[in-house]
Amino acid sequence: MTGFPLLLDVTGRRVLVVGGGVVATRRAIALAAAGAQVRVVAPKVSEDLHGVDVDLELREFADSDLDGAWLAVAATDNPTVNS
């Protein structure tokens, strides 16, 4: 396993998920289920995200998307965007 697992109380927290693929979808659904206020920013998203209680913004990521976010999850296939 790579990375560092975290146990966070995200209830009512604003969380940004950047990306709309398989990993981003899984993260967004789990965060919403944990009570986070999730915003997903990606040019396109998986069909599985439609109907989930998340705010979808179908566009490219901008640095200003981080404003007000308590947590950000980068889950794209673009290393530049992820960093």
N, C-alpha and C positions, 0 to 999 in steps of 0.2 A: 504494500500500500504506500502510495506517495501522498504527501500533503499532511495536514494536521486536522484531525476531527475536532469539532467544537460542539458544545451543547449550549445553545443560546435561547433565551426567552424572547421570541420575536413578536409576541402578542401586541398588536396595535402599532408595531414599528413599521416605518416606511422602508421597504427593501426594493432595490433596483436589481433586476435581472437583465443582463445584456446578452442577447442571443435568442434564437427561436427554434433551435434544433432539439435533438433528443435529450441532451444533457440539460439544457436550459429549461425545457419543458418539465422534466422530472424535478428540477430544483424549484421552479415556480409553483408547481402543484403542491409540493411538500411544504413550502413556505406559506402558501395560502392556507393549507390545512392546519398549520401551526398557529394561524391567527395573524400573520403579517399582512400589511397593506402592500401588495405586490404590484410593481409596475414593470412591465416587460417592454424593452426597446429593441427592435430588430426590424430589418427591412421586410422579412417574411417570418411567419411562425408556423409551427406544426398545427395541424387540425385539432390535436388533442388539447390545445390551449383555448380554443374557442368554447365558450360556455363555462369556463373556469372563472372564479371570482378574482380576476386580475385585471389591471388596467393595461390594455395593449396599445402601444404606439408603434405603428408600422413605418419605421424610418431608420436611418443610420443613427448610431450613437453619437452624442455630443457631450463634451466635458461637463456642460451645465446640467446634464441629467443627474449628476451626482449630488447636486444641491439639495439639501434636505433629507438625503438618504441616510439611514442609520447603518445600513449594510448594503454592500454592492457585491453581486455575483457576476463574474465575467465568464461566460460560457459560449464563446464563439469559436470558429475555426480560424480566426485571424489573430495571430500573436500580437500584432500592433494594437489592435482594439483591446485585447485582453490585458495588455500592460497599461 
